[in-house]
Amino acid sequence: MPSSYLRLAALLVCAVAAGAACEQGDPAEREEPRGVAATDAPRPIQGVTAPDFDGGAALALVERQVGFGPRVAGMPGHAAQLRWMTDWLRERADTLLLQDFTHTSAAGARLRMTNLFARFRPEQSERILLVAHWDTRSIAEHDADPERRDEPIPGANDGGSGTAVLLQLADLLAAAPPPIGVDILLVDGEDYAPNEMYLGARHFAANPPVPAYRPRYGVLVDMIGDADPVYPVEGNSARYAPDVIRRVYALAHELGYGAHFPLVQGPSITDDHVALNEAGIPTIDIIDFDFGPANALWHTHQDDLGAVSVRGLEAVGTVLTELVYRGG
């Protein structure tokens, strides 16, 4: 067994041990937990070939989103992107449900927000859920220019990248129906303001649009378009959904994306997947929370098209596409 899988085994054992601290140590000195191996990757289904994911097309979808301006509830860019995404998904998905909800901001503004829930092969009972947030931050609190910190960010990476990958995947799912049911959830209100976050995911978790909704698992993609993409194993994902981590990361390594999906412990991040896990949907977060040196581009005006590359979009998109067409 490759030593990388042993390191992942050690990581997952520690991650689920009631929050106990864990040092990685030398993998060769650790006992190999059963069931963690390269064979954790789902096998191809005979007669089913995954289509090629086009990272360049996904990058064009990032550019389209940034062209709308900030996608903050109540702003013109938010309404324009919602119309565009609705048309895109309505043309491709078997069914599309729009989940409207309202949020009263800390400043007293009453804001309309919308989740989009696109279903492919809704008749299938075996399903997986793919998630991204489509909104952008209403302020740039970490920007180097104090005069611009109260302005909304472009959100090319934080918001635009995950949405682009899932919209491009929707294009593939429409052209080549998958062997399992797939749901794409684009949530609003993930990044509105400090202490006003994860609003759409929480609303979806509390108000599922489909009765007794229980997909096999979920995968959240967030901030995946960095020019130097690296997605370590996120701590809450390993704690809530270690089996999904093993499956996805083993597949990424099999496909040659091991450098982007290192089998090392990353930080525990509160994100949309936490609400889904608490609602009983085991969900992992593929996230690169090192956006620029020391995360210096996060929530700044430098989160623009110049900070996004095709590399991460193609790596994550290819892994998700293979995952879907291998039956999850």
C-alpha positions, 0 to 999 in steps of 0.5 A: 500500500502506498505510504500516502494512503497510510497517512490518510488512514492515520489522519482519519483515525485521529479526526474521528476520535472525539476531537482529540489532537493528532500528530501525523508521525512516521506513517510506516510506524502506524498500524494500517486501519482496515478499509483504507487503500487505493481501492477506496476509489470507486471503480469504473462501471462497465459500459459507462465512460465519464465525459471530459471536463473542460476546465477552460469552459469552467473558467469562462463561466467564472468570467461570466459571473464576475461580469455581473458585478458583486452577487450580493443580495439586493444588488443588480449583479445578484438578480442578474446572476440568478436569472442566468443560472435559472435559465442555464439549469432549467435548460439542462436539469430534469427538474429545477426548484428555486428555494426563496427565503428572506434574511433580515441583516444586522443593519435591518435590511430585509433581503431576498435570497434564493437557493437553486436545486437542480436534479438529474435523474430524479427517479433514482433513489441512489443519489449524491449531492454536489454543493457550492455557494453562488453569492459573494461577500458584501464587504472586503474587510481584509483588503489592504486599502482601508478606504475600500473595505466596505465595498463588495468583492468581485468573488471570482474564486470565493463564490465564482469558482465552485459555481462554475464547476457545478454549472459546467458539470450540469452541462455534461450531465444533460448531455450524458445522463449519469448512472445515479441520481445527482442533485446540484445545490447552489446556495445563497447567503453563504458569505453575506457578512460577518456573523451572517453566513451559511444562510442558504445551507441552513435554510435548505437543511431545515427545509429540504425541498424534497420530502425525506431527502437523504442522498448517499452523501454530499460534496461541497466545493468552495474556493477551488480556483486559486492559481496554486490549488491545494485541497488538504483534508478539511477537519470537519469533513474527516470527522463527519464523513471519513468514508467520503473523504477516503473515496474522493481523495483515493479517486483524485490520486488515481486520476493523477491529482495527488499534488492538488489533493494531499493526504494531510490534515488541513484546518477545520473550517466552518462552511456550508457542509456543517449544516448539511452534516448536522441534518444527517447528510454526510458531506465533505468540503473540498476547499483551498483556504490558502488563497494567495500567500498566507490567504492574503487574497481572501475577502479582498478586491484582489479576488478577481479574474487574475487570481483564478486559474484553470488548474483547480477548476479542471482538477476538481471538475474532473474528480467530480465527473469521474465520481458521478459516472462511476456511480458515486 
